[in-house]
Amino acid sequence: QYLMKVNPRVAWNELIAGTAVKVPHTALPPPPVTAELVHIQLAQRTLDVYDGATNLVARFPCSIATRVDRRPVGRLEITALAEPANYTFDPAKFPTSPEARAGGRKLIIPPGPNNPVGSTWLSLSRPGYGIHGTPDPEKIGRTTSLGCFRLSNWNARRLAKMVKVGTLVLVE
């Protein structure tokens, strides 16, 4: 609807390749700081980033696990970063999920638009858990995941530029 509003002369039902369309400029400047702490607040479904002087430098809405017992709580850390990210589903880690019951075999999806972890994956120190993007940004801020923390792809990419392996992640 926004694109239609800023492009009133475009015939959207007759759109062809090569049609000029105005879109928002979403490129962000590189983050000016390195994160010392990532603080995820489950009740608020937010992910806050703090620098070394304890200044809040970013706040992102995030999705959390549907099941309370699947939410990793406590002190974790970033153990690896992947951009672009592939997705590996291991049914042994999620034996009660519908996907594990249906197929029961390991599945790897290469980077791309339908990848369940979006464009970016940040591994956490609890095996199988991470902070990642999503192909469904409209679901951000909800309880929709199997256990990971989902951000929009653009926020996951921005966070990846601010953290490093070893960055503390506190989940409360």
Secondary structure, DSSP 8 states (H G I E B T S, - for coil): -HHHHH-TT--GGG--TT-------------SS--SEEEEETTTTEEEEE-TT--EEEEEE-BEESSGGGS--EEEEEEEEESS--EEE-TTTSTTSHHHHHT-S-EEE-SSTT-TTTT-EEEESSTT-EEE--S-GGGTTSEEESSSEE--HHHHHHHHHH--TT-EEEE-
